[in-house]
Amino acid sequence: MNKLIQVTRSFLPEFSEYVKEIEELWDSHHITNMGIKHRQFQGALIDFLKIPYLTLFTNGHMALESAIEALELTGEVITSPFTFASTTHAIIRKGLVPVFCDIEPNNFTIDVKQIEGLITEKTSAIIPIHVYGHVCDIEAIEKIAKKYNLKVIYDAAHCFGITVNDKSIASFGDISVFSFHATKIFHTIEGGAATYSNMNLVDKFDKIKNFGISNPESVDYIGGNSKMNEFVAAMGLCNLRHFNDCVEKRKNIVKRYRENLTGIKGIVLPLIQECVKSNYAYFPVLFDDYKWTRDEVFQRLANKAINARKYFYPLISDYACYKDKYDSNKTPIAKHIANNILTLPIYEDLTMEDVDFICSNIIN
Ligand SMILES: *Cc1c(COP(=O)(O)O)cnc(C)c1O
């Protein structure tokens, strides 16, 4: 029997570190509703991400739905189908119509050359995804948004800690949205955040996430409930201390993968974007005319107790809940990538031997 290698493994701080972090909650009994841990964590993230404003949420998806609500988007939103269910679901759950744009074949982000052709008088926003931490063509998107007076929300769920030409990834668009889910590189078990530079959104987000309550005797907005609780914020404070270490460890794992897999016909490794300081959150490999198909590689690995992940497959427009409304053949590149991509295991304590073992099962 081989030992089981999962595609990812949630980082956890030392038990004692977490216990110390939550100790004062036993004194205060203030365990949710924006207490001390919530305030500390919010402040720590604003410093770390180098942005003026940040609102914490119960998860990344609610941050995304709240961002759509805060910007009062209407009608149609241009986005790409090569993403996690959350991006498209959020658009539709907020009463809008997603219009799917195809993606770039080399970095899998929205193909900016095709955006203008999809804009109608109903278009209110673009919601691009920095897939796997590959950064979208931010400049081109900003230009288009200005020209047509559109809002931009970046789904930056994969991008915690990334910088572009030394600028924080959290600083682009009207709003960027992050996920702190247990499977993400930086997590709070469940959690998420929206980052932005428009001060007017602070109050709006606070109402959206807490029933529209502005003070104990006044409710002036029909908000929901998506507050981050104190225990979750405490986990975030702990994990943030270890984030840079985690990235360093992953960097070495990625280096080893590249040493093993570079120069093999039919294996396309993740693009390196020169201006981007990566967080090494994922290691997506494209099997393009390789001797085995993606599904065969997936199965070969599974036979050795290695769990790779077909991430993202199926394409969103092929989901049972969408396939009657959308034709995935209209975004042929996204479809091709979804059919041939495999993310390989990566987490902090994956050993070099594990990486070599995974690669040998891909190659031999
Ligand atoms: C994880 C993820 C989300 C949703 O975040 P949750 O915290 O799980 O709600 C949204 N978009 C993308 C691209 C994701 O990977």
The ligand as an SDF file (V2000), in Angstrom:
LIG
                    3D

 15 15  0  0  0  0  0  0  0  0999 V2000
  -12.6650   28.9950   -3.4090 C   0  0  0  0  0  0  0  0  0  0  0  0
  -13.1400   29.8950   -4.4910 C   0  0  0  0  0  0  0  0  0  0  0  0
  -14.2410   30.7480   -4.3250 C   0  0  0  0  0  0  0  0  0  0  0  0
  -15.1690   30.6900   -3.1390 C   0  0  0  0  0  0  0  0  0  0  0  0
  -14.5870   30.8460   -1.9100 O   0  0  0  0  0  0  0  0  0  0  0  0
  -15.2130   30.1480   -0.6130 P   0  0  0  0  0  0  0  0  0  0  0  0
  -14.3990   30.7410    0.4880 O   0  0  0  0  0  0  0  0  0  0  0  0
  -15.0430   28.6660   -0.7400 O   0  0  0  0  0  0  0  0  0  0  0  0
  -16.6430   30.5360   -0.5140 O   0  0  0  0  0  0  0  0  0  0  0  0
  -14.5500   31.6220   -5.3380 C   0  0  0  0  0  0  0  0  0  0  0  0
  -13.8500   31.6480   -6.4880 N   0  0  0  0  0  0  0  0  0  0  0  0
  -12.8050   30.8230   -6.7080 C   0  0  0  0  0  0  0  0  0  0  0  0
  -12.0580   30.9150   -7.9890 C   0  0  0  0  0  0  0  0  0  0  0  0
  -12.4360   29.8990   -5.7220 C   0  0  0  0  0  0  0  0  0  0  0  0
  -11.4280   29.0570   -5.9690 O   0  0  0  0  0  0  0  0  0  0  0  0
  1  2  1  0
  2  3  1  0
  2 14  2  0
  3  4  1  0
  3 10  2  0
  4  5  1  0
  5  6  1  0
  6  7  2  0
  6  8  1  0
  6  9  1  0
 10 11  1  0
 11 12  2  0
 12 13  1  0
 12 14  1  0
 14 15  1  0
M  END
$$$$
